[in-house]
Structure formats: C-alpha cells, structure tokens
C-alpha cells in the first residue's frame, strides 16, 4: 500500500509578543487565518491524515489544532513530540520511523530549517538558501508538502519519496 506524508510548517508566527521564549511564540493574525485555509485544502483534496505528530511549540500547536478543527479530528489524536522542535534531518527521520505501520497518510508539523532539510532528503529537491528569515526556502510558513512514500515508514533513504505537491496559502484563492 502506498503511503503518503504531509509535511507542514507552522503558520506565520508573531514576533511582537510578550512570549518568554521562542518555544512559546504564538501565531500572528495571518497565521490564524492561514492554518484553517490549509486545513480546508487538505479536506478538499481528501488528504485527511490518520496519524499526526507535531512539535509542541505554541505556534505549531496552534497550527495543527486549527487544521484539525477543519478536518474534524480531535485534539487527542495529535501526538506531541518535543524532538521535532529544533530537529534536524536525523531526528525527524527517527520521529517518522515510529509512525504506526498501518498509517496510510501521516502528517508531521514543525519548523524550519528541519522540515526543509527533511523534505530535501526525502524528495531530493534542493533546499533553498535558508537566509532571509521566516519566509526563506521552499517550506514557507503554513506550506504543505505532499509526498508519496515507501511502504515502510522505517526504511527511508535519500530520494525515497516522490513529491506530489507543494502548496502554500499564497497559492490558494483569496479567502
């Protein structure tokens, strides 16, 4: 059975906040609008994940909870994994290797540069220069990368995935 992976970066976060740490930074107004729009895109394209793992950082948590609201997925269905916050390719591959074997559509929600590196590793698409702040690279805020994966979540090698689509809120019709 062909497996699919949805890689989603958290939506636009607020920089002008009283959050005590980067981990606690919430979504900006635009992020709170973009997250459900991307959830609607997933719904419209019949990409409803049967397994979701997310960074527990506030902006990632708010993003996936807005997506889940649109998809009618309960909050308790989301697995929170602290390894995703600040993770590189190896840590993210380790997280994905623990996706249950029966999962047809898996979803990971997190941060750059880790998600960009994971996407590049799996699909062999060249990562863009990470300079330039929050909107640099391929995986911009609230972007969804949809990949066809190998049958075994635990056997991921460079280039093992085929990119089906890369879409961001800016690619969608105006709300």
Secondary structure, DSSP 8 states (H G I E B T S, - for coil): --EEEEEEE---B-SSS--SSGGG--B-HHHHHHHHHHHHHHHHTT---SEEEE--SHHHHHHHHHHHHHHT--GGGEEE-GGGTT--HHHHHHHHHTS-TT-SEEEEEE-TTHHHHHHHHHH--------SGGG-SSS-TT-EEEEEE-S-TT---TT--EEEEEE-GGGS---
